[in-house]
Amino acid sequence: MIEIRELTKYYGERKGVGPLTFRIEKGEVVGLLGLNGAGKTTCLRMLSSDLLPTSGRIVIDGVDMVDEPEKVQPKIGYLPDRPPLHPEMRVREYLAFAARLRGMPKAQLERRLDEVIELTALGEHQQEPIDTLSHGYRQRVGIAQAIVHRPALLLLDEPISGLDPVQIVEMRELIRSLAGEHTTVISSHILSEISETCDRILVIRDGEIVASGSENELAKRMATVQSFEITVRVPEGAYKDGPFEALRRLLEQVDGITSVERVERMSGEERVITAAVSARADVRETVCRELVEADVGILELERSGKELESVFLELTGRPVRREEVAA
């Protein structure tokens, strides 16, 4: 779908990005992850044809963007970090304007507006001026204008920037709902957001791709310790030495586990306990199987956020010590 070959961008003598070489398959959701100033926005601007590269090629569906931009631009939807909104316009009016700019036939316009407004949950606000909307709904309008013409490639630059926790969850669900119809590239400096929404992560540092892979692949490449937290319900009366000791005994029988520590949480139930587990490999599947066979109910299992943060910091050029992760 997208092929990037030796792509560079210079601002005078200063390098912005490059050389970049990577490929994104049709229908993939790829995260461009890096610290602020790493070159993510410059990369997206070149992919959107908003910024010409200094050298290299961008090929989308077999068409070179630099040589034939008029053929590629209709295939692209772009949400920059500051959505290109007209605050004095009403939501539906603005989306109709954006669709006409992309050359959408009049016969298809009203039906497509209804689809996009429903998809982005803007129905109750479609007749309101954009400047009266909250930041979260303005972001939704920004995504709506990016997809109104059914682009093959969707580019989202920091789509959760400035959102509150509820809006972040809603935006995450919206982006997931778009995955099947569009090839999507999401730029962010927030590891948890990229890992929640993307199939693959491209880590960018100083304008260059330094790592590529899924969250698990990157973690395995950089970390020797696999960590997770597990919350369980121990059968009533099954163990005489206490629920945590029973759980620890079960877990320590799994090959590869190096430590099991209790995590204090307010559960309201004595038999519901949480343990932090460290291992030399990914043993989550084995742990679940052993606990189910022992009639222990698994309520929650979650990878350690601190481990993922350490991987991100190492990849983006700020190493952390292992003892900091374990602390």
C-alpha positions in Angstrom: 0.0 0.0 0.0 2.7 2.5 1.1 6.3 2.2 0.2 8.9 4.7 1.5 12.3 4.6 0.0 15.3 6.6 1.3 13.0 9.6 2.3 14.8 12.7 3.6 13.8 16.2 4.5 16.3 19.0 5.1 15.6 22.6 6.3 18.6 24.3 4.9 21.6 22.5 6.4 19.5 21.0 9.2 18.2 17.5 8.8 14.5 17.1 9.7 14.1 13.4 9.0 15.7 10.6 7.1 16.7 8.5 5.5 13.5 6.6 6.0 12.7 3.3 4.4 9.6 1.2 5.4 6.5 -0.4 4.0 2.9 -0.3 5.3 0.5 -3.0 4.0 -3.1 -2.3 3.1 -5.5 -2.2 6.0 -2.6 -2.0 8.6 -2.8 0.3 11.6 0.7 1.6 12.2 1.9 3.8 15.0 4.7 6.3 14.5 6.1 6.6 18.0 8.8 9.0 19.2 9.6 11.8 21.6 8.6 15.4 20.8 10.8 16.7 18.0 11.8 13.2 16.7 10.4 14.0 13.2 6.9 12.4 13.4 4.9 15.4 12.2 7.4 16.1 9.4 7.0 12.4 8.2 3.2 12.7 8.3 3.2 16.0 6.4 5.3 14.4 3.6 3.0 11.4 3.5 0.0 13.8 3.2 1.8 15.7 0.4 1.6 18.8 2.5 5.4 18.9 2.5 7.7 17.9 -0.3 10.7 15.7 0.6 14.2 16.8 -0.2 14.9 13.3 -1.7 13.5 9.8 -1.8 10.2 8.4 -2.9 6.7 7.9 -1.5 4.7 5.4 -3.4 1.0 4.9 -2.6 -0.9 2.2 -4.5 1.9 2.1 -7.1 1.8 5.9 -7.8 4.7 8.1 -6.9 3.5 11.0 -4.8 6.1 13.5 -6.0 5.7 12.7 -9.7 1.9 12.5 -9.7 0.5 14.2 -6.6 -2.9 14.9 -8.2 -3.5 11.1 -8.4 -2.4 10.4 -4.8 -4.0 13.3 -2.9 -7.6 12.0 -3.3 -6.6 8.8 -1.6 -5.4 10.6 1.6 -7.2 11.8 4.7 -5.2 13.9 7.1 -5.8 15.1 10.6 -2.9 17.4 11.6 -2.2 18.1 15.3 -4.3 21.3 14.9 -7.5 20.3 13.0 -8.1 22.5 9.9 -11.6 23.7 11.2 -13.6 26.8 10.3 -15.1 27.6 13.7 -17.8 29.9 12.4 -19.3 27.0 10.3 -21.8 24.5 11.5 -20.6 20.9 11.7 -22.6 19.4 8.8 -22.0 22.5 6.7 -18.2 22.2 7.2 -18.1 18.5 6.4 -20.1 19.1 3.2 -17.5 21.8 2.3 -14.7 19.4 3.0 -16.3 16.7 0.9 -16.8 19.1 -2.1 -13.2 20.2 -1.8 -12.2 16.5 -2.3 -14.4 16.2 -5.4 -17.2 14.1 -3.9 -20.2 13.9 -6.4 -23.3 15.8 -5.3 -25.4 12.6 -5.6 -23.3 10.9 -2.9 -22.9 13.8 -0.6 -25.9 13.7 1.7 -25.7 9.9 2.3 -22.0 10.1 3.0 -22.4 12.9 5.5 -25.0 10.9 7.3 -22.6 7.9 7.5 -19.7 10.0 8.7 -21.7 11.9 11.3 -23.1 8.6 12.7 -19.6 7.0 12.7 -18.1 9.9 14.7 -21.1 10.3 17.0 -21.7 13.9 15.9 -25.4 13.6 15.3 -26.6 15.7 18.2 -24.1 18.5 17.3 -24.3 18.5 13.5 -26.2 21.8 13.4 -24.0 23.6 16.0 -21.2 26.0 15.2 -17.8 24.4 15.5 -16.6 27.1 17.9 -19.2 26.0 20.5 -18.0 22.4 20.7 -15.7 21.0 23.3 -12.1 20.0 22.3 -13.1 16.4 22.2 -15.9 17.0 19.7 -13.7 19.2 17.6 -11.2 16.3 17.3 -14.2 14.2 16.1 -15.0 16.8 13.5 -11.3 16.7 12.5 -11.5 13.0 12.0 -14.8 13.3 10.1 -13.3 15.7 7.6 -10.4 13.3 7.1 -12.5 10.3 6.2 -15.5 12.0 4.5 -14.1 11.1 1.0 -13.3 7.5 1.9 -9.5 7.8 1.7 -7.4 4.7 1.3 -4.8 6.2 3.6 -5.7 7.9 6.9 -3.0 10.0 8.7 -3.7 11.0 12.4 -1.2 13.3 14.1 -1.5 13.1 17.9 -5.3 12.4 17.8 -5.7 12.3 21.6 -3.8 15.5 22.4 -5.6 17.5 25.0 -8.4 15.0 25.6 -9.6 14.0 29.1 -9.6 10.3 30.1 -13.2 9.7 29.0 -12.6 11.4 25.6 -9.4 9.3 25.2 -11.3 6.1 25.5 -14.0 7.3 23.1 -11.3 8.4 20.6 -9.5 5.1 20.9 -12.8 3.2 20.1 -13.4 5.5 17.2 -10.0 4.9 15.7 -10.4 1.1 16.1 -13.7 1.3 14.3 -11.9 2.8 11.3 -9.3 0.1 11.0 -10.9 -2.2 8.5 -11.8 0.5 5.9 -8.5 2.5 6.0 -4.8 2.0 6.1 -4.0 4.2 9.1 -0.8 5.8 10.4 -1.0 7.4 13.9 1.6 9.6 15.3 2.0 9.9 19.1 4.6 10.2 21.8 2.4 8.2 24.2 3.4 4.6 24.3 0.1 3.3 25.9 -2.0 4.9 23.2 0.1 3.5 20.3 0.1 0.0 21.9 -3.7 0.1 22.4 -4.6 1.0 18.8 -1.9 -0.2 16.5 -0.9 -3.4 14.8 2.7 -2.4 14.5 4.9 0.3 15.9 7.6 2.3 14.1 9.9 4.0 16.6 11.5 7.2 15.3 14.5 8.9 16.9 16.4 11.9 15.5 14.4 11.5 12.3 15.2 7.9 11.7 13.4 4.6 12.3 15.3 2.8 15.0 12.9 -0.1 15.6 9.8 -1.8 14.1 7.5 -4.4 15.3 4.5 -5.2 17.6 4.5 -4.2 21.2 5.5 -7.7 22.3 8.3 -8.0 19.7 9.8 -4.7 20.8 9.6 -5.7 24.5 11.2 -9.0 23.8 14.0 -7.4 21.8 14.8 -4.9 24.5 13.9 -6.5 27.8 15.2 -9.6 29.4 12.5 -9.6 32.0 8.8 -10.1 31.3 6.5 -8.6 33.9 2.8 -8.6 34.5 0.2 -8.2 37.2 -2.5 -10.8 37.8 -5.7 -10.6 39.9 -7.4 -13.8 40.9 -10.1 -15.2 43.2 -8.8 -18.2 45.2 -11.4 -20.9 46.0 -13.0 -20.6 49.5 -11.5 -22.9 52.1 -9.2 -24.6 49.6 -5.9 -23.4 51.1 -5.0 -23.3 54.8 -2.0 -21.0 54.6 -3.7 -18.0 53.1 -4.8 -17.1 49.5 -1.6 -15.3 48.6 0.7 -18.0 49.7 -1.4 -20.5 47.8 -1.2 -18.4 44.7 2.6 -17.9 45.0 3.1 -21.6 45.4 1.1 -22.3 42.2 2.9 -19.6 40.2 6.4 -20.5 41.3 5.9 -24.0 39.8 5.8 -22.4 36.3 9.1 -22.7 34.6 10.7 -19.3 34.0 9.0 -17.3 36.8 11.6 -15.6 38.9 9.5 -13.7 41.5 6.0 -13.3 42.8 5.2 -10.3 45.0 1.9 -9.2 46.5 0.3 -6.0 45.2 -1.9 -4.2 47.8 -5.3 -3.4 46.3 -8.7 -2.6 47.9 -10.8 -5.5 46.6 -13.3 -5.8 49.4 -12.9 -9.5 49.3 -10.2 -11.5 51.2 -9.9 -14.2 48.5 -9.4 -11.6 45.7 -5.7 -10.9 45.5 -3.2 -9.3 43.0 0.4 -10.4 42.4 3.2 -8.9 40.4 5.0 -11.6 38.5 8.5 -11.4 36.8 9.7 -14.1 34.5 12.5 -14.8 32.0 10.0 -15.3 29.2 6.4 -14.7 28.3 4.7 -17.2 30.5 1.2 -15.7 30.6 -0.5 -18.5 28.7 1.1 -21.2 30.9 0.1 -19.3 34.0 -3.5 -19.0 33.0 -3.7 -22.7 32.1 -2.2 -23.8 35.5 -4.5 -21.5 37.5 -7.6 -22.6 35.7 -6.7 -26.3 36.3 -6.3 -25.4 40.0 -9.8 -23.9 40.0 -8.4 -20.4 40.6 -10.5 -17.7 38.9 -8.6 -15.2 36.8 -10.1 -11.7 37.0 -7.5 -9.6 35.3 -4.0 -10.0 33.7 -2.1 -6.9 32.5 1.4 -6.3 31.2 3.5 -4.1 33.4 3.4 -0.5 32.3 6.8 0.2 33.8 8.4 -2.5 31.6 6.9 -1.0 28.4 8.0 2.5 29.5 11.6 1.3 29.9 11.5 -0.2 26.4 10.2 3.0 24.9 12.9 5.1 26.7 15.7 2.8 25.6 14.5 2.9 22.0 14.1 6.6 21.9 17.5 7.3 23.3 17.0 7.6 27.1 18.2 4.3 28.7 16.9 3.3 32.1 18.4 0.9 34.6 16.8 -2.4 35.2 16.6 -1.6 38.9 14.5 1.5 38.1 12.0 -0.8 36.3 11.8 -3.2 39.2 11.5 -0.5 41.8 
